[in-house]
Amino acid sequence: MAIREKVVGMARATHFGPLLIVVSISFVLAFTQLPLAKSLEIALAIFAGQCVVGWTNDLIDQPRDSAAGRIKKPLVNQAVSPQQLRIGIAIALAAAILLSFLGPLGTKGGFLHMLGLASATIYNFGAKATWFSPVPYAISFGALPWAVYAAAGKHPPTWLFVDFILISLAFHFLNVIKDLEWDRTQLVMGLPQRVGKRWSMVAAGLCVVVSLLVVAV
C-alpha cells in the first residue's frame, strides 16, 4: 500500500490533469504528421518534460501550499517527500533530453522542446509572480507545435501556432482565479493577480474568442 501511495502521490504532483492534456495534444499533433511509433516517442518526451515542470512547481511551492492548507498537495500531506521529487526531477529531465535529441524530434525539435521546458521552469522559479507571468506560457506552448512539426521537417501553420499561444494564455488567466486571493496574500503577484478576477475572466474570454476567429479566418 505504501508503494502504491507513493506512486499515486508522484503522479498527482505532476499536475496530472494538465499533463494528460498536453501529452495528448502533442501525440495527436504528431500523429497528423508522423507514423504511430514516432508519435508515441514524441509524446513520451513531452511527458517526461511535463513531469519536470509539475514536480518543480510543487517542490518550489511547498511552503506556500503548506501555509494555505492545500492538503491535497502530495508534499503537504506527505504522500511524497521533497527528496523523492528531486530524484524524480533529475530522472525525468535526463529522460526528456535523451528522448528529445535521440528521438524523432531531433536537434531542432529537441532544442525547441528544451526552450519550452526552460520557459515553464522559469515560470515556476519566479516569473509567475511578475507582470510578465503570461510570457512563459506563450513561449512554452508556442514552441510545442514548432517542435512537433520540426520532427517532420515542416513549419506549423501560422493559425495553429497563434492558437496554441492564445489558448495557453486563456488557461493561465483562468487557472489562477481559484487561488487568486491566497496568491495575493502570499505576494505571488502575476498579471492575473494584479488585474483581479473580473479582468482575468475578460482576458481569458478574449483570448478564446480571438483564437476561434483565427481558426475561422
Contacts in CASP RR format, 6 or more apart in sequence:
PFRMAT RR
TARGET T0000
AUTHOR 0000-0000-0000
METHOD contacts of the structure
MODEL  1
MAIREKVVGMARATHFGPLLIVVSISFVLAFTQLPLAKSLEIALAIFAGQ
CVVGWTNDLIDQPRDSAAGRIKKPLVNQAVSPQQLRIGIAIALAAAILLS
FLGPLGTKGGFLHMLGLASATIYNFGAKATWFSPVPYAISFGALPWAVYA
AAGKHPPTWLFVDFILISLAFHFLNVIKDLEWDRTQLVMGLPQRVGKRWS
MVAAGLCVVVSLLVVAV
5 79 0 8 1.000
6 79 0 8 1.000
6 80 0 8 1.000
6 84 0 8 1.000
8 79 0 8 1.000
9 74 0 8 1.000
9 79 0 8 1.000
9 80 0 8 1.000
10 55 0 8 1.000
10 74 0 8 1.000
10 80 0 8 1.000
10 84 0 8 1.000
10 85 0 8 1.000
10 88 0 8 1.000
12 72 0 8 1.000
12 74 0 8 1.000
12 79 0 8 1.000
13 54 0 8 1.000
13 55 0 8 1.000
13 58 0 8 1.000
13 73 0 8 1.000
13 74 0 8 1.000
13 75 0 8 1.000
13 80 0 8 1.000
13 85 0 8 1.000
14 50 0 8 1.000
14 51 0 8 1.000
14 54 0 8 1.000
14 55 0 8 1.000
15 50 0 8 1.000
15 53 0 8 1.000
15 54 0 8 1.000
15 57 0 8 1.000
15 58 0 8 1.000
18 50 0 8 1.000
19 47 0 8 1.000
19 50 0 8 1.000
19 51 0 8 1.000
19 54 0 8 1.000
22 46 0 8 1.000
22 50 0 8 1.000
22 144 0 8 1.000
23 43 0 8 1.000
23 46 0 8 1.000
23 47 0 8 1.000
23 50 0 8 1.000
24 43 0 8 1.000
25 144 0 8 1.000
26 42 0 8 1.000
26 43 0 8 1.000
26 46 0 8 1.000
26 144 0 8 1.000
26 148 0 8 1.000
27 39 0 8 1.000
27 40 0 8 1.000
27 42 0 8 1.000
27 43 0 8 1.000
29 144 0 8 1.000
29 145 0 8 1.000
29 148 0 8 1.000
30 38 0 8 1.000
30 39 0 8 1.000
30 42 0 8 1.000
30 43 0 8 1.000
30 104 0 8 1.000
30 148 0 8 1.000
30 151 0 8 1.000
31 39 0 8 1.000
33 148 0 8 1.000
33 149 0 8 1.000
33 151 0 8 1.000
33 152 0 8 1.000
33 154 0 8 1.000
34 42 0 8 1.000
34 104 0 8 1.000
34 151 0 8 1.000
34 152 0 8 1.000
38 103 0 8 1.000
38 104 0 8 1.000
38 151 0 8 1.000
41 99 0 8 1.000
41 103 0 8 1.000
41 104 0 8 1.000
42 103 0 8 1.000
42 104 0 8 1.000
42 105 0 8 1.000
42 148 0 8 1.000
42 151 0 8 1.000
44 99 0 8 1.000
45 95 0 8 1.000
45 96 0 8 1.000
45 99 0 8 1.000
45 100 0 8 1.000
45 103 0 8 1.000
45 105 0 8 1.000
45 110 0 8 1.000
45 113 0 8 1.000
46 113 0 8 1.000
46 144 0 8 1.000
48 92 0 8 1.000
48 93 0 8 1.000
48 95 0 8 1.000
48 96 0 8 1.000
48 99 0 8 1.000
49 92 0 8 1.000
49 93 0 8 1.000
49 95 0 8 1.000
49 96 0 8 1.000
49 113 0 8 1.000
49 117 0 8 1.000
51 88 0 8 1.000
51 89 0 8 1.000
51 92 0 8 1.000
51 96 0 8 1.000
52 89 0 8 1.000
52 92 0 8 1.000
52 93 0 8 1.000
52 96 0 8 1.000
52 117 0 8 1.000
52 121 0 8 1.000
53 117 0 8 1.000
53 120 0 8 1.000
53 121 0 8 1.000
53 124 0 8 1.000
54 124 0 8 1.000
55 85 0 8 1.000
55 88 0 8 1.000
55 89 0 8 1.000
55 92 0 8 1.000
56 89 0 8 1.000
56 121 0 8 1.000
56 124 0 8 1.000
56 125 0 8 1.000
57 124 0 8 1.000
58 65 0 8 1.000
58 73 0 8 1.000
58 74 0 8 1.000
58 75 0 8 1.000
58 85 0 8 1.000
59 75 0 8 1.000
59 82 0 8 1.000
59 85 0 8 1.000
59 86 0 8 1.000
59 89 0 8 1.000
60 124 0 8 1.000
60 125 0 8 1.000
61 73 0 8 1.000
61 124 0 8 1.000
62 73 0 8 1.000
62 75 0 8 1.000
62 76 0 8 1.000
62 82 0 8 1.000
64 186 0 8 1.000
64 188 0 8 1.000
65 73 0 8 1.000
65 75 0 8 1.000
65 76 0 8 1.000
66 75 0 8 1.000
66 76 0 8 1.000
67 186 0 8 1.000
68 179 0 8 1.000
68 182 0 8 1.000
68 186 0 8 1.000
69 76 0 8 1.000
70 76 0 8 1.000
71 77 0 8 1.000
74 80 0 8 1.000
75 81 0 8 1.000
75 82 0 8 1.000
75 85 0 8 1.000
96 113 0 8 1.000
96 114 0 8 1.000
96 117 0 8 1.000
97 114 0 8 1.000
99 105 0 8 1.000
100 106 0 8 1.000
100 109 0 8 1.000
100 110 0 8 1.000
100 113 0 8 1.000
100 114 0 8 1.000
101 107 0 8 1.000
101 110 0 8 1.000
104 151 0 8 1.000
105 112 0 8 1.000
105 113 0 8 1.000
105 147 0 8 1.000
105 148 0 8 1.000
105 150 0 8 1.000
105 151 0 8 1.000
106 150 0 8 1.000
106 151 0 8 1.000
108 150 0 8 1.000
109 146 0 8 1.000
109 147 0 8 1.000
109 148 0 8 1.000
109 150 0 8 1.000
109 151 0 8 1.000
110 147 0 8 1.000
110 150 0 8 1.000
112 143 0 8 1.000
112 146 0 8 1.000
112 147 0 8 1.000
112 150 0 8 1.000
113 143 0 8 1.000
113 144 0 8 1.000
113 147 0 8 1.000
115 139 0 8 1.000
115 140 0 8 1.000
115 143 0 8 1.000
116 139 0 8 1.000
116 140 0 8 1.000
116 142 0 8 1.000
116 143 0 8 1.000
116 144 0 8 1.000
117 140 0 8 1.000
119 135 0 8 1.000
119 136 0 8 1.000
119 139 0 8 1.000
119 140 0 8 1.000
119 143 0 8 1.000
120 136 0 8 1.000
120 140 0 8 1.000
122 136 0 8 1.000
123 133 0 8 1.000
123 136 0 8 1.000
123 137 0 8 1.000
123 140 0 8 1.000
127 133 0 8 1.000
127 135 0 8 1.000
127 136 0 8 1.000
128 136 0 8 1.000
128 188 0 8 1.000
128 190 0 8 1.000
129 187 0 8 1.000
129 188 0 8 1.000
129 189 0 8 1.000
129 190 0 8 1.000
130 189 0 8 1.000
130 190 0 8 1.000
130 191 0 8 1.000
131 190 0 8 1.000
131 191 0 8 1.000
131 194 0 8 1.000
132 191 0 8 1.000
133 172 0 8 1.000
133 190 0 8 1.000
133 191 0 8 1.000
133 192 0 8 1.000
134 169 0 8 1.000
134 172 0 8 1.000
134 173 0 8 1.000
134 191 0 8 1.000
137 165 0 8 1.000
137 168 0 8 1.000
137 169 0 8 1.000
137 171 0 8 1.000
137 172 0 8 1.000
138 165 0 8 1.000
138 168 0 8 1.000
138 169 0 8 1.000
140 168 0 8 1.000
141 164 0 8 1.000
141 165 0 8 1.000
141 167 0 8 1.000
141 168 0 8 1.000
142 161 0 8 1.000
142 164 0 8 1.000
142 165 0 8 1.000
142 168 0 8 1.000
144 164 0 8 1.000
145 156 0 8 1.000
145 160 0 8 1.000
145 161 0 8 1.000
145 164 0 8 1.000
146 155 0 8 1.000
146 156 0 8 1.000
146 161 0 8 1.000
148 156 0 8 1.000
149 155 0 8 1.000
149 156 0 8 1.000
159 214 0 8 1.000
159 215 0 8 1.000
159 217 0 8 1.000
162 211 0 8 1.000
162 214 0 8 1.000
163 211 0 8 1.000
163 214 0 8 1.000
163 215 0 8 1.000
166 207 0 8 1.000
166 208 0 8 1.000
166 210 0 8 1.000
166 211 0 8 1.000
166 214 0 8 1.000
167 207 0 8 1.000
167 208 0 8 1.000
167 211 0 8 1.000
169 203 0 8 1.000
169 204 0 8 1.000
169 207 0 8 1.000
170 203 0 8 1.000
170 204 0 8 1.000
170 205 0 8 1.000
170 207 0 8 1.000
170 208 0 8 1.000
170 211 0 8 1.000
171 204 0 8 1.000
172 192 0 8 1.000
173 191 0 8 1.000
173 192 0 8 1.000
173 200 0 8 1.000
173 201 0 8 1.000
173 203 0 8 1.000
173 204 0 8 1.000
173 207 0 8 1.000
174 200 0 8 1.000
174 201 0 8 1.000
174 204 0 8 1.000
176 183 0 8 1.000
176 190 0 8 1.000
176 192 0 8 1.000
176 193 0 8 1.000
176 200 0 8 1.000
177 192 0 8 1.000
177 197 0 8 1.000
177 200 0 8 1.000
177 201 0 8 1.000
180 192 0 8 1.000
180 193 0 8 1.000
180 196 0 8 1.000
180 197 0 8 1.000
180 200 0 8 1.000
183 189 0 8 1.000
183 190 0 8 1.000
183 193 0 8 1.000
184 193 0 8 1.000
192 200 0 8 1.000
192 203 0 8 1.000
195 203 0 8 1.000
END
